[in-house]
Amino acid sequence: MTLLSELDRVTPPPARRGRRPAAVTGGAGLGLGVGVLWLTLLVLLPIAAIVSTAFDDGIAGFWDAITDPEARSAITFTIGAAALVTVINAVMGTLIAWVLVRDSFPGKRVVEVIIDIPFALPTIVAGLVLITLYGPSGPFGINLVGTRAGVVLALLFVTLPFVVRSVQPVLIDADREVEQAAASLGASGFTTFRRVILPTVLPAVVSGAGLSFARALGEFGSVILISANLIGKTQVSSSYILKMIESAEPVAAASVATLLLGLAVVVLVLLDVVQRRTARRD
């Protein structure tokens, strides 16, 4: 055995250093630049323009715009209706997703298609459909035009798919053996749902509900007809913004839009935090 081979045998291997991040190649750098430029043109610049307009008269002007009685009434109603819709969607969307994943029944494929209709249907058409069904000449004898219940119904229609489509993949990938093990140990159906199923689907429910809330905040087409835009009663924030634009008051319109934008950003950030924590836990 030579001296070099002996040294190789007794000398410990060098400690591994942390892996350096891969350098950005020319193609990847070009793709990143194009993506950032496209995002800037479509999203960042319009948002910056809205926020800048909202503060044209300073913070005091922004505050006066969002605390105007009509604006405050529209904002309060919009947030309240969006919150109610979010809660209903969290429950009913999870239930629908459960039925679609765990049950088999005639017409299941049709139901799958129907759930995605609000994504494809123009929202103004959705509003027209709702008026036809639940207006003064509707076949059910129920007139929801100009009522808060009608606005909530319209928001439920356009936000239905979010929770369903968020929860479905999680239920499909869920381990059924854990549920069977819990049942074999004597756990009731409710206990199994509360201790096994709910923790698994909860992040998806929260994610879908958050997207539903953000969508409901800015909905316009489906509610503009059925709400009748009654000031102080059924006027939503998007209708108020349109009114301010038509009245040549861009600062007031941009101020309310900026407030809604801030709420939506907060919701999306919270969703990202929940998803990151869930990924670390997994």
N, C-alpha and C positions, 0 to 999 in steps of 0.2 A: 504494500500500500504506500503510495507516494505521500509526501508531505502536503501537497495541495489537496489531495483527496481527503486527507485527515482533517485539514482545516475546514473543508467544505462540510464535513460531517459534524463537526463540533460547533461551527459558527452558526448562530441562530439566523434565520432569514430576516431581512430588513422589514421593519414595520411598514404596513401598508398605509399609504397616505390617503386622505380623503379624495374622492373622485372629483376632479375638476369639472365644472359644467362644460358641456360641449360648446365649442365655438359656433357662432352663427355663420353658416355658409352664405355664399353670395346669393343663391337661389332663395334660401330661407329669409335672408335679410330683405330681399326685394319683395317677397310675399308679405312679410311683416309690415313693410313700409306702405304697400298698397292697401293692406287691410286697415292700418291706422288712418291713412288718408281718407279711405271710403267711410270709415266710422266717424271721422271728424266732419266730413261734408254732410252726412245724413243725420247725425245725432248731435254731436257736440256743438257745432256752430248754431243750429237752430235753438238748442237749449240755451246757449250763451246769449243769443239775441233776445229770447223771451225774458230771461232773468235780468238782462241789462235794461230792457224796457220797463220792467216792473219797478226798478229803482231809479227811474229817470227823475222822479221828484223826491228822491232820498228815502230814508227809512220811514220818516213820518208819512210821506205820501203812500208808501206801500202799506203801512199799518192802517191808514185811513181807508184805503181801498178794500182791504179784506175785512174791516170791521163795519163797513157800511151795512145798515140794517138789511137791505135786500141781499147783499153778498153774503152776509153772515147767515141769513136764513137758508140760502141755497147751499152753502158749504156744510152747514150743520145737517141739513136733510140728506145731502149726498153721502156724507161720512156715515151717518146712522143707517141709511139704506144699504150701503156697501157692507157695513159690519154685519147687519142682519142677514144679508145674502150670503156672506162668507160662512156664518155659523150654519145656515141651512145647507149650503153646499158641502160643508165638511161632513155632515151627518148623512145626507142623502147621497152624495157622491160616493162615499165609502160603501154605503149599502148597495148601490147600483154596481160598483166595481166588484163587490163580493159575489153578487148574484151572477154577474157575467163570467167570473172566473170559476166559481165553485159549483154552479148549477148548469144543467143542460135542459133546454126547453125549446119547443117549436118557435121559430121566428127569432132566434138568438142573433143570427147574422143581421137581420133587419134592425134590431135594436142597436147593434154596434154601429151601423151606418147612421141611424137617427141621432145618436149621441154626437156625431161629428158635424151634423148639419149647421149648428150655430157658428162653427168655424168657417164654413164655406158660404153661408147665406149672408148677403149684404144686410147690415143691421137695420137700415131703413125699411127693407122688405120685411124683416122680423117685426118691426113696429106696425106695419100695415096688416100683417097676419094677426097680430094680437088684437088690433082694433076690430078686425073682421069677426073674430071669435068672441071677444069680451067687450065689444062696444055696444052702443044703444040698439043696434040691429043684429046683435049676435044671436046665434042659435041656442045659447044656454040661458038666455034671460038674465045675464049678469053684465052690468055696465061698470067697467073699471076705469073708464076714461076720466081723467081729472082727479084720480084718487091715488093716494100713496101706495095702496095695495097694487095698483096697476103698474106703478114704477118698479116696485119690488119684483113683480112677476116678470117684467121685461128684463130686469137685470139677472134674474135667475135663469132666464132662457139663454142669454148670451154667455153666461159664465158656467153653465152646467158641465161642459167637457173638462174643465181644468182639473178638478179633484178626481174625477173618474179616470182620466188618462194618466194621472200621476200615481194613483194607487194600484191600478191594474197590473203593471209590470212587477211591482213588489209582491203582490199576492201570488202571481204566477211563479216567481222564484222562491217563495217561502217554503221552508222545509216542513212538509206535512208530518214527518215522523215525530217531530217535537210535539205537535198537537196530539198525535196518537199516544205518545208517551204520557203526556199530562192526563189524558182521558183514562189511560190504564191505571194511573195512580189514584184515580178517584176524583179528579178535578171536574167540576161541573162545566157546562158549556160557557156560562158567563165568566167563570174563573179562568178558563182556558183563553177566552178572548181577551180578558183584562191583563193577564200575566204573560201570555205568549204572543198573541196575534197583534194586539194594540201596540206594544213597543216596537214591533217590526214595521208596521205601516204608518206609525205616527209621523215620522219625518216626511213621508210622501203626502200625508194628509195636510200637514202644515204648509208644505211647499205649494200644493194645489190650491189651498185656501188663500194663501198669500197672493198668488197670481190672480185668483178670482177677485180679491179685494182691490188689487191695483187696476184690474180691467174695469170694475164697476165704478171706480172713482171718475174715470174719464169717459164713460159711455155716453153716447149722444143719439145715434140713429134710432135705436130701438125704443128710447124713452121719449123722444121729442113729440111723437104723435099721441101716445097714450097718456102722457102726463098733462097735456093741454097747457103746460107752462104757466100754471097758476102761481103768481108771485106770493111768496110766504107760505105756500102749501105744497105744491108739487114741482116747483121750479128746481132743477138740478144745476150744478155748477157749470156744466158744459153749455146749457141753454143760457145761463147768465153771461158767460164769456162771449157767446155769439151776440147777445144783445148789446154788450159793451162795444164790441167791434163795430156793429152797425150804427151805434150812437157816436162813433168817432171818439171813443175813450179807450185808447190802447193801453194806457197805464193800468187802469182798473182791470181790464181783461187779462193783461200779462201778470198782474199781481195775484189774482185768483188762480191762474194757470200755474204760476210758480209755487204757490202753496200746495196745490194738488201734486205737482211734480215732486216736491220735497217729501210729501207723505209716501208717494210711490217709491221713491228712492230708499226711504227708511225701511219700508216693507221688504224690498229686494235685498237690502243689506242684511236684514235679520234672517231672511231665507238662506243667504249664502253662509251665514254663521252657523245656522242649524245643520246645513248640509256638510260643512267642514267638520263639525263636531261628530256627526254621525259617521263620516268616513274614517276619522281617527279611531272611533270606538270599534268599528269593524276591523 
